[in-house]
Amino acid sequence: MFSTVNVVVRKAPGQEPAVLGLRAAWAMLTNGGFDVRLLCMGDGVFNLLGLPGYAGDMLRRFMAEGGSVHALGTSLEERGLSPETLIDGVEVVDAEEAAEMVQDAEATTAY
């Protein structure tokens, strides 16, 4: 049985895989009883800007229920974003920390 699951979102807001990743993270956290860590990288970091609408609401509810959210620092830098532009509660991680998250989890899924 899995206990810790990473959900990696690499797609920008508005793309179906980004929404599916957020929904999967929410479902695993609230219905599966898993410790779920959401890791956004690539264009996925744009999902962490506090956008309005369904995806933004889902992200805020995920965090309110205890899901942890992480952004890859190099993805932010490559897109001209600073950690201050992200919603409160997002932890910025480097590549080594992201690799450790993947190594330490029982499962990782990517969208």
C-alpha positions as CSV (number, residue, x, y, z in Angstrom):
1,M,0.0,0.0,0.0
2,F,1.3,3.4,-0.9
3,S,1.5,6.1,1.7
4,T,3.4,9.0,0.1
5,V,2.7,10.0,-3.5
6,N,4.2,12.8,-5.6
7,V,2.1,14.4,-8.3
8,V,4.3,16.3,-10.8
9,V,2.6,19.0,-12.9
10,R,4.6,20.2,-15.9
11,K,1.8,21.8,-17.9
12,A,0.6,25.4,-17.8
13,P,-2.8,26.5,-16.5
14,G,-5.6,25.8,-19.0
15,Q,-4.1,22.7,-20.4
16,E,-6.0,19.5,-19.5
17,P,-3.0,17.7,-18.0
18,A,-2.5,20.5,-15.5
19,V,-6.1,20.3,-14.3
20,L,-6.0,16.5,-14.2
21,G,-2.8,16.6,-12.1
22,L,-4.4,18.9,-9.6
23,R,-7.6,16.8,-9.5
24,A,-5.6,13.6,-9.0
25,A,-3.6,15.2,-6.1
26,W,-6.8,16.3,-4.5
27,A,-8.5,13.0,-4.9
28,M,-5.5,11.0,-3.5
29,L,-5.3,13.4,-0.5
30,T,-9.0,13.5,0.4
31,N,-10.2,10.1,-0.6
32,G,-7.2,7.9,-0.7
33,G,-5.7,8.9,2.6
34,F,-2.3,9.4,1.1
35,D,0.4,11.9,2.0
36,V,0.4,13.8,-1.3
37,R,3.1,16.2,-2.4
38,L,2.4,18.4,-5.5
39,L,5.6,19.3,-7.4
40,C,5.3,21.9,-10.1
41,M,8.0,22.3,-12.7
42,G,8.4,23.6,-16.2
43,D,5.4,25.5,-17.2
44,G,3.5,23.9,-14.3
45,V,4.9,26.6,-12.0
46,F,2.4,29.0,-13.6
47,N,-0.3,27.1,-11.7
48,L,1.0,28.5,-8.5
49,L,0.4,32.1,-9.2
50,G,-3.0,32.2,-7.4
51,L,-5.1,32.1,-10.6
52,P,-8.9,32.4,-10.4
53,G,-11.2,29.6,-11.4
54,Y,-11.5,25.9,-10.9
55,A,-7.8,25.0,-11.0
56,G,-6.9,27.8,-8.5
57,D,-9.7,26.8,-6.2
58,M,-8.6,23.2,-6.4
59,L,-5.1,24.1,-5.5
60,R,-6.2,26.2,-2.5
61,R,-8.4,23.4,-1.2
62,F,-5.6,20.9,-1.7
63,M,-3.3,23.0,0.5
64,A,-6.1,23.7,3.1
65,E,-6.5,19.9,3.5
66,G,-2.8,19.5,4.3
67,G,-1.3,18.7,0.9
68,S,2.2,20.1,0.4
69,V,3.1,22.1,-2.7
70,H,6.5,22.6,-4.1
71,A,8.0,24.5,-7.1
72,L,11.2,23.8,-8.8
73,G,13.4,26.9,-8.4
74,T,15.1,26.6,-11.8
75,S,11.7,26.5,-13.5
76,L,10.8,29.7,-11.7
77,E,14.0,31.4,-12.8
78,E,13.7,30.3,-16.4
79,R,10.3,31.9,-16.6
80,G,11.2,35.1,-14.8
81,L,9.2,34.4,-11.7
82,S,10.3,34.9,-8.1
83,P,9.1,32.9,-5.1
84,E,7.2,36.0,-3.9
85,T,4.9,35.8,-6.9
86,L,3.6,32.4,-5.8
87,I,0.7,31.8,-3.5
88,D,1.5,31.5,0.2
89,G,2.6,28.1,1.4
90,V,4.5,27.0,-1.7
91,E,8.0,25.7,-0.9
92,V,10.6,26.3,-3.6
93,V,13.0,23.4,-4.0
94,D,16.2,22.8,-6.0
95,A,16.8,19.9,-8.3
96,E,18.5,17.8,-5.5
97,E,15.6,18.3,-3.2
98,A,13.1,17.4,-6.0
99,A,15.1,14.2,-6.7
100,E,15.0,13.3,-3.0
101,M,11.2,13.8,-3.0
102,V,10.9,11.3,-5.8
103,Q,13.3,8.8,-4.3
104,D,11.5,9.0,-0.9
105,A,8.0,8.5,-2.2
106,E,6.3,5.1,-2.9
107,A,4.9,6.5,-6.1
108,T,5.3,9.4,-8.5
109,T,2.9,10.3,-11.3
110,A,3.4,13.1,-13.8
111,Y,1.0,15.3,-15.8
